[in-house]
């Protein structure tokens, strides 16, 4: 799936894997050794995440039901709990540094294309 910023057409990532079942959300990026700049994981439904058993830090973007960014977390380290972002219904996990590099901020509307 591709993740695109709706207001300016900026491509955030073009190789985002979907995790929409209980087991795929539970596994998430666990045991992943690296996330490249164009990859990520889309979790839905999802209000918060954890990085238990992960080997790398990640950036986390929390989206509401309309795919508007409600919160972000940068460099969430392994073995941590993510925040509980008010209004979050979906989460996109990205490579560490992606939130800053792409200037991702609350209020941005995203397009999630198959």
C-alpha positions as CSV (number, residue, x, y, z in Angstrom):
1,X,0.0,0.0,0.0
2,X,1.1,3.6,-0.5
3,X,0.8,6.4,2.0
4,X,0.4,9.8,0.5
5,X,-0.2,13.2,2.1
6,X,-3.5,14.5,0.7
7,X,-2.8,18.2,0.8
8,X,0.4,18.2,-1.4
9,X,0.6,14.7,-2.9
10,X,3.8,13.9,-1.0
11,X,4.6,10.2,-1.0
12,X,5.4,9.2,2.6
13,X,6.0,5.5,1.9
14,X,5.2,3.2,-1.1
15,X,5.7,-0.3,0.5
16,X,3.5,-0.4,3.6
17,X,2.2,-3.8,4.6
18,X,-1.3,-4.2,6.0
19,X,-2.0,-5.8,9.4
20,X,-5.7,-6.1,9.8
21,X,-6.2,-9.4,11.6
22,X,-5.6,-10.1,15.2
23,X,-2.5,-12.3,14.5
24,X,-1.0,-9.9,12.0
25,X,-1.4,-6.9,14.3
26,X,0.0,-8.9,17.2
27,X,3.1,-9.9,15.2
28,X,3.5,-6.4,13.8
29,X,7.2,-5.6,13.2
30,X,8.3,-8.0,15.9
31,X,11.6,-9.7,15.0
32,X,12.1,-7.3,12.1
33,X,15.8,-6.3,11.8
34,X,15.3,-3.2,9.7
35,X,12.6,-1.0,8.1
36,X,13.7,0.7,5.0
37,X,12.7,4.3,4.2
38,X,9.8,3.4,1.9
39,X,8.4,0.6,4.1
40,X,6.1,0.4,7.0
41,X,3.2,-1.3,8.7
42,X,-0.4,-0.2,8.7
43,X,-2.4,-1.5,11.7
44,X,-6.2,-1.3,11.7
45,X,-8.1,-1.3,14.0
46,X,-5.4,0.0,16.4
47,X,-5.3,2.7,19.1
48,X,-1.9,2.0,20.5
49,X,1.1,-0.2,20.0
50,X,4.1,-1.8,21.8
51,X,7.6,-2.6,20.7
52,X,8.1,-5.7,22.8
53,X,10.5,-8.2,21.2
54,X,11.5,-5.6,18.6
55,X,15.1,-5.0,17.7
56,X,14.9,-1.5,16.3
57,X,13.3,1.8,17.2
58,X,10.5,3.1,14.9
59,X,8.5,6.2,14.3
60,X,4.7,5.9,14.9
61,X,1.9,7.8,13.3
62,X,-1.6,7.6,14.9
63,X,-4.6,8.2,12.5
64,X,-8.3,8.8,13.2
65,X,-11.1,7.1,11.3
66,X,-10.8,9.6,8.4
67,X,-7.0,9.1,8.1
68,X,-6.1,12.4,9.7
69,X,-2.9,12.4,11.8
70,X,-3.8,12.8,15.5
71,X,-0.4,12.2,17.0
72,X,3.2,11.1,16.3
73,X,6.0,9.4,18.2
74,X,9.6,9.6,17.1
75,X,12.2,6.9,17.8
76,X,10.0,4.6,20.0
77,X,12.6,2.2,21.4
78,X,12.3,-1.5,21.7
79,X,10.4,-2.9,24.8
80,X,8.3,0.3,25.2
81,X,4.6,1.0,25.1
82,X,3.3,3.6,22.6
83,X,1.1,6.5,23.7
84,X,-2.6,6.4,23.9
85,X,-3.5,9.0,21.3
86,X,-7.0,10.5,21.7
87,X,-9.1,9.7,18.7
88,X,-6.7,7.1,17.2
89,X,-8.2,4.3,15.2
90,X,-5.3,3.3,13.0
91,X,-1.5,3.3,13.3
92,X,1.3,3.4,10.7
93,X,4.7,2.3,11.9
94,X,7.6,3.8,9.9
95,X,11.4,3.7,9.8
96,X,13.0,5.7,12.5
97,X,13.5,9.3,11.5
98,X,10.7,9.3,8.9
99,X,8.3,11.6,10.9
100,X,11.0,14.3,11.1
101,X,12.3,13.8,7.6
102,X,8.7,14.0,6.0
103,X,7.5,16.7,8.5
104,X,4.6,14.6,9.6
105,X,2.3,16.6,12.0
106,X,-1.1,16.3,13.6
107,X,-3.8,17.6,11.3
108,X,-2.4,16.3,8.1
109,X,-4.9,14.2,6.0
110,X,-3.4,11.0,4.5
111,X,-4.5,8.9,1.5
112,X,-3.9,5.1,1.9
113,X,-3.9,3.5,-1.5
114,X,-3.8,-0.2,-2.2
